[in-house]
């Protein structure tokens, strides 16, 4: 692809959880960084993506802007020495590699839990944010449309999304294992963002768990989800009582500092083992909580390692997914080549339209309204038929790698450079 599209990725592959959570962005912060990069670095085709496993920036620029982007990310997060973590980032400096990486991320090939569909929704929202901010240029629009179409094909044509390998389902499986010896385990789910809501739906459908309670800072979403899943709601002001009563606390709370600290948990009397499953990034359960007697803490990496056990069927479908990606990238490359010669076609269209208007203007005597419409329709149709063959020939020349010569011939034959001036 002859386009200066690049990507910078901080993911679980090279960065431990502590660094990922240090540089994680919520949706508002993603929008702010998008604006900053566009304003300060004049980057185009911008996409800012941040999940529990990765923070990535896709952009178009003539030269590598990796260090400047990392510095901007550090300023956004208040991390002064952010360049010390440069080795944790992976750079994709060619359009083909950056586009391939985005396909693999969005379709779940690059996910810690292979095939996890959650990341596809997050990529789509990041694209919508970019488009709304006016930061998505023609190349990013074409790329994301191809990515979303491929994602749909994977869902419909393969078994890559089958099985219990999503983060939310893996959480259900982990909690079932932890509470195998408890007759009626009480589960408290705190924080109802996208992952929290998905977990609630899984627990609501499970026959194993009869006592599941939801708790959220904003009562509106909690009530709506509780009605959907048939689960009770606990007021957030009473979360301490809910934790004391629960056997398992699943925390998906988005906050810059931990909600559950060692000091807080140690102050609550407990006579039975208690499990915290922390799915938030940054972490919402302080690591030192596990120092409290009888308390065990599992974080997002623990859950996703658990999910990896359910991947056999999905791994078998990986070749199909890679084939879909290869087809999509080939189509994208063809369209990108064609777009390089779109200006010549547009100039030819303008030239023919000028000639059409000039000839219509010579019609004497003046035409009636019906005659004028008929003449306009006929001449427009003639122009479209005339354009059809050059456009088809140019597309075919693109496939053969000979489009430069044909485009130059069109420009010279119709004096298109003169017309455009």
Secondary structure as GFF3:
##gff-version 3
##sequence-region A 1 421
A	DSSP	beta_strand	5	11	.	.	.	ID=ss1
A	DSSP	alpha_helix	17	22	.	.	.	ID=ss2
A	DSSP	alpha_helix	27	41	.	.	.	ID=ss3
A	DSSP	beta_strand	44	50	.	.	.	ID=ss4
A	DSSP	beta_strand	54	60	.	.	.	ID=ss5
A	DSSP	alpha_helix	66	77	.	.	.	ID=ss6
A	DSSP	three_ten_helix	82	88	.	.	.	ID=ss7
A	DSSP	beta_strand	89	92	.	.	.	ID=ss8
A	DSSP	alpha_helix	95	107	.	.	.	ID=ss9
A	DSSP	alpha_helix	118	132	.	.	.	ID=ss10
A	DSSP	alpha_helix	138	157	.	.	.	ID=ss11
A	DSSP	alpha_helix	167	178	.	.	.	ID=ss12
A	DSSP	beta_strand	186	190	.	.	.	ID=ss13
A	DSSP	alpha_helix	194	205	.	.	.	ID=ss14
A	DSSP	beta_strand	211	216	.	.	.	ID=ss15
A	DSSP	alpha_helix	219	229	.	.	.	ID=ss16
A	DSSP	beta_strand	232	235	.	.	.	ID=ss17
A	DSSP	three_ten_helix	236	238	.	.	.	ID=ss18
A	DSSP	alpha_helix	239	245	.	.	.	ID=ss19
A	DSSP	beta_strand	248	251	.	.	.	ID=ss20
A	DSSP	alpha_helix	262	266	.	.	.	ID=ss21
A	DSSP	beta_strand	274	278	.	.	.	ID=ss22
A	DSSP	three_ten_helix	287	291	.	.	.	ID=ss23
A	DSSP	beta_strand	295	298	.	.	.	ID=ss24
A	DSSP	alpha_helix	300	307	.	.	.	ID=ss25
A	DSSP	three_ten_helix	308	310	.	.	.	ID=ss26
A	DSSP	alpha_helix	312	316	.	.	.	ID=ss27
A	DSSP	alpha_helix	318	340	.	.	.	ID=ss28
A	DSSP	alpha_helix	342	361	.	.	.	ID=ss29
A	DSSP	alpha_helix	369	400	.	.	.	ID=ss30
A	DSSP	alpha_helix	403	413	.	.	.	ID=ss31
A	DSSP	alpha_helix	416	420	.	.	.	ID=ss32
###
